[in-house]
Amino acid sequence: MGESSADVLVVGGGPVGLYGLYLTGLHHLKTTMIERLSSLGGQLEHLYPQKPIYDVGGFPAVTGHDLVEQLKRQAQQYPSQILLGTTARTLEAKGGLWHIETDHGRFAGRAVIITAGIGEFIPRRFNQDAIDRFEGRGLHYVVRDLSVFRDQPVLVVGGGDSAADWAMAVAPVAKKVWMIHRRDQFQCHEDSLAKLQALPNVELLPRHELVGLDGDQEMLSVAHLQHNQTQGITRLDVSRVIVAIGLVPGTTIFHDWNLTLNGHEIAVNSAMHTNLPGVFAAGDIVSYPGKVKLISAGFGEVATAVESARHYLLTAPALEMSHS
């Protein structure tokens, strides 16, 4: 298969990557986007399509799906090459270009912008048969349709922003919502916590953990909670459980790209430049002092990355690499 060449290779087609694609188009940079999934949108489209997003400028609230659709419309004003279902494997500098080997061929660009989020996002599971056996029977690690919670008693497991957003999303349709967290204080934004506390059908239970589910072959019906101080067990009659206890990072592929990493994240400077010449990164994949993991922050980061890449393309000499 022949190699395709571009000004910029964008690795990752989530919200930050899509905004970056719009910006490279704005500067008339020939761009190829490489996305491992079969459709664009990243976590928002594949894990949280119905979850309201509250922290994007200009949107008091917008679902993940609707935000992705707007980003796609914005990006697709300009021509680009978008490769779906294509996994980036290796990165190599050769002949003055960066070359990315994928499972569908090899692609070259003068600069690279990595917007891969947390990579292969996998919901963190309990890995306990007493709980996970009910996935598909009332236990949700991914929510695609809020209507299944209508008039149902719902348990939300988790104390962070995703759990709080799900609790607020299902509260208007659910009969009752419990939200539990193993710590003594919930870790979500204070505004979200205040809104949850004001909802009459929401009950917050700190220091509680889910230890088991019961039900029949069709649907779960009971959740067993344990207070982690008293060890007391509480039985809740619920028919739906949403688990939002985080995602498992899947960024190990970048460990072989000769990038400077901070754990599972790529270290960048204030220009979003990695340690490699002409390779930039933005969004949840990056690490730098003061990093804030918000979509809105990622938009600003990728704007900086595109501007840095544009400056690099105008001023940097060709990569000095051997033709091995």
C-alpha positions in Angstrom: 0.0 0.0 0.0 1.4 3.4 -0.9 2.2 5.9 1.8 0.0 9.0 2.2 1.7 12.3 3.2 0.3 15.3 5.0 1.3 18.5 6.8 -0.1 17.3 10.1 -1.1 13.8 11.4 -3.7 14.0 14.2 -3.9 10.9 16.3 -7.2 10.6 18.0 -10.7 11.7 16.9 -12.3 12.7 20.2 -13.6 16.2 20.9 -10.2 17.7 21.3 -8.9 16.0 18.1 -12.0 17.3 16.2 -11.4 20.8 17.4 -7.8 20.5 16.3 -8.9 19.2 12.9 -11.0 22.4 12.5 -8.1 24.6 13.4 -5.7 22.9 11.0 -8.3 23.3 8.3 -8.6 27.0 9.3 -4.9 27.4 8.5 -5.2 25.3 5.3 -2.9 22.6 6.6 -3.2 19.3 4.8 -4.3 17.0 7.7 -4.8 13.3 8.2 -6.7 12.1 11.3 -6.2 8.6 12.6 -8.9 7.2 14.8 -9.0 3.6 16.0 -12.8 3.4 16.5 -15.3 3.1 13.8 -16.8 6.6 14.4 -15.6 9.9 15.7 -16.3 11.3 19.1 -14.1 9.4 21.6 -15.3 8.9 25.1 -18.3 11.3 24.6 -19.8 9.4 21.8 -18.9 5.8 22.8 -19.3 6.0 26.6 -21.3 9.1 27.4 -23.6 10.0 24.5 -26.5 10.9 26.7 -24.6 12.4 29.6 -25.1 16.1 30.0 -21.8 18.1 29.7 -21.8 21.3 31.8 -18.3 22.8 31.4 -18.0 23.7 27.8 -18.2 27.4 27.0 -21.4 28.6 25.4 -23.4 25.5 26.4 -25.2 25.6 29.8 -25.7 21.9 29.2 -25.2 19.7 26.1 -25.2 15.9 25.7 -22.0 14.2 24.6 -23.6 13.2 21.3 -24.8 16.6 20.5 -21.4 18.2 21.3 -19.7 15.7 19.1 -22.1 16.4 16.2 -21.4 20.1 16.5 -17.6 19.5 16.5 -17.9 17.3 13.5 -19.9 20.0 11.6 -17.3 22.6 12.6 -14.3 20.4 11.5 -15.8 19.2 8.3 -16.0 22.7 6.8 -12.5 22.0 5.5 -11.2 19.0 3.5 -9.2 16.4 5.4 -8.5 12.7 5.4 -10.2 10.9 8.2 -9.2 7.3 8.8 -11.7 5.4 11.0 -11.1 1.9 12.4 -7.4 2.6 12.1 -5.0 2.0 15.0 -1.7 3.9 15.1 1.1 1.4 16.0 4.5 3.0 15.7 6.1 6.4 15.2 9.3 6.8 13.2 11.2 9.8 11.9 12.6 9.2 8.4 13.4 11.2 5.3 12.4 14.5 6.9 8.9 13.2 7.9 7.2 11.5 10.8 5.8 8.1 9.7 3.0 6.4 11.6 2.5 2.7 11.0 -1.1 1.6 11.4 -3.0 -1.6 10.9 -4.2 -0.2 7.6 -1.0 1.2 6.1 1.7 3.7 6.7 1.1 7.5 6.8 3.5 10.4 6.8 3.4 14.0 8.0 5.7 16.8 8.7 4.2 17.3 12.2 2.1 15.1 14.6 -0.5 16.2 17.1 -1.6 13.4 19.6 -5.1 13.9 20.9 -5.7 10.4 22.0 -7.5 11.1 25.3 -6.7 8.2 27.7 -6.3 5.9 24.7 -8.3 2.7 24.7 -10.9 3.9 27.3 -12.3 1.0 29.2 -14.7 1.5 32.1 -13.2 0.3 35.4 -15.2 -2.7 36.4 -15.6 -4.4 39.8 -14.3 -7.7 38.5 -16.5 -9.4 41.0 -19.0 -12.0 39.7 -21.5 -11.0 42.4 -21.8 -7.7 40.6 -20.6 -8.0 37.0 -22.9 -10.9 36.2 -25.8 -8.4 36.0 -24.2 -6.4 33.2 -27.0 -6.2 30.6 -29.6 -7.0 33.2 -29.7 -3.6 34.9 -26.0 -3.0 35.6 -24.6 -0.2 33.3 -21.0 0.7 32.8 -22.1 2.6 29.7 -25.4 4.5 29.3 -26.8 5.0 25.8 -30.5 5.5 26.6 -31.8 7.5 29.5 -35.4 6.2 29.0 -34.5 2.8 30.6 -34.3 4.6 33.9 -37.8 6.1 33.8 -39.8 5.5 37.0 -37.1 3.1 38.2 -35.1 3.1 41.5 -31.5 3.8 40.5 -28.2 3.4 42.3 -25.2 5.4 41.0 -21.8 4.2 42.2 -19.0 6.7 42.3 -18.2 10.0 43.9 -16.6 12.0 41.0 -17.9 14.3 38.3 -19.1 11.5 36.0 -21.1 9.9 38.8 -22.6 13.3 39.8 -23.5 14.1 36.1 -25.2 10.7 35.7 -27.1 11.2 39.0 -28.4 14.6 37.8 -29.2 13.2 34.4 -31.4 10.3 35.6 -33.0 12.2 38.6 -35.7 13.9 36.4 -36.9 10.6 35.1 -36.1 8.1 37.9 -38.4 7.2 40.8 -35.5 7.4 43.3 -31.7 7.9 43.0 -29.1 6.9 45.5 -25.5 7.9 44.9 -22.8 6.2 47.0 -19.1 6.9 47.5 -16.6 4.9 49.5 -15.0 8.1 50.9 -16.5 10.4 53.6 -16.8 13.3 51.1 -17.9 13.3 47.4 -15.2 14.3 45.0 -17.4 16.1 42.4 -17.6 19.8 41.8 -19.2 21.7 44.7 -21.9 23.1 42.4 -22.9 19.5 41.3 -23.0 18.4 44.9 -25.2 21.4 45.9 -27.6 20.6 43.0 -27.8 16.9 44.0 -28.5 17.8 47.6 -31.4 20.0 46.5 -33.1 17.3 44.5 -35.9 15.7 46.5 -35.5 12.2 45.0 -31.7 12.0 45.4 -30.1 10.5 48.5 -26.3 10.7 49.0 -24.6 8.0 50.9 -20.9 8.6 51.7 -18.7 5.8 53.2 -20.8 3.1 51.4 -19.6 0.5 48.9 -21.4 -1.8 46.6 -20.6 -5.4 47.7 -23.2 -7.4 45.8 -26.3 -7.5 43.6 -29.2 -9.9 43.5 -32.0 -10.6 41.0 -33.3 -13.1 38.6 -32.3 -14.1 35.0 -34.0 -11.0 33.6 -33.2 -8.1 35.9 -31.4 -7.2 39.1 -33.6 -6.2 42.0 -31.4 -5.7 45.1 -28.2 -3.9 45.8 -26.2 -4.7 48.9 -24.2 -1.9 50.4 -21.6 -2.0 53.1 -20.7 1.0 55.4 -16.9 0.9 55.5 -16.7 2.2 59.1 -19.4 0.2 60.8 -19.3 -2.7 58.3 -23.1 -2.7 58.5 -25.0 -4.0 55.4 -27.9 -2.0 53.8 -30.2 -3.6 51.3 -31.6 -1.3 48.6 -34.4 -2.3 46.2 -33.2 -1.1 42.9 -33.6 -2.1 39.3 -30.8 -0.1 37.7 -27.2 0.5 38.7 -24.8 2.9 37.0 -21.2 2.4 37.8 -18.9 5.4 37.3 -15.7 4.6 39.1 -13.3 5.7 36.4 -11.6 4.5 33.3 -8.6 2.2 32.8 -5.9 4.1 30.9 -5.0 2.4 27.6 -2.1 4.5 26.5 0.7 1.8 26.6 1.2 2.1 22.9 2.9 5.5 23.4 5.5 3.9 25.7 7.3 2.7 22.5 7.2 6.1 20.7 10.3 7.5 22.5 8.1 10.1 24.2 8.8 11.5 27.6 6.0 10.2 29.8 4.6 11.0 33.2 3.0 7.7 34.1 0.4 7.1 31.4 0.5 10.7 30.1 2.7 12.5 27.7 4.8 15.3 29.1 4.5 18.6 27.2 5.7 22.2 27.7 3.6 25.3 27.5 3.6 25.1 23.7 2.2 21.6 23.9 5.5 20.4 22.4 6.7 16.9 23.4 10.3 16.0 23.7 10.3 15.0 20.0 10.7 17.7 17.3 7.5 18.4 15.5 5.4 16.2 17.8 2.7 17.9 19.9 0.0 16.6 22.2 -3.2 18.0 23.8 -6.2 16.9 25.9 -6.4 14.2 28.6 -3.2 12.4 27.2 -0.9 15.3 28.3 0.8 16.2 31.6 2.2 19.5 32.7 2.3 21.5 35.9 -1.2 22.9 36.6 -3.0 20.6 34.1 -6.8 20.7 34.4 -8.7 17.8 32.9 -11.6 19.5 31.3 -12.9 19.4 27.7 -12.7 23.2 27.6 -9.1 23.1 28.8 -8.3 20.5 26.0 -9.8 22.9 23.4 -7.3 25.6 24.5 -4.4 23.1 24.5 -5.1 21.9 21.0 -5.4 25.4 19.8 -1.9 26.0 21.2 -0.7 22.7 19.7 -2.0 23.6 16.2 -0.4 27.1 16.4 2.9 25.5 17.6 2.8 23.0 14.8 2.1 25.7 12.2 5.1 27.7 13.5 7.2 24.6 13.4 6.3 23.9 9.8 7.2 27.4 8.8 10.5 27.6 10.7 11.9 24.2 11.5 14.5 22.4 9.3 13.7 19.0 8.0 14.1 16.2 10.5 17.7 15.0 10.5 17.1 11.3 10.6 18.9 8.5 8.8 17.3 6.6 5.9 17.6 3.2 7.4 
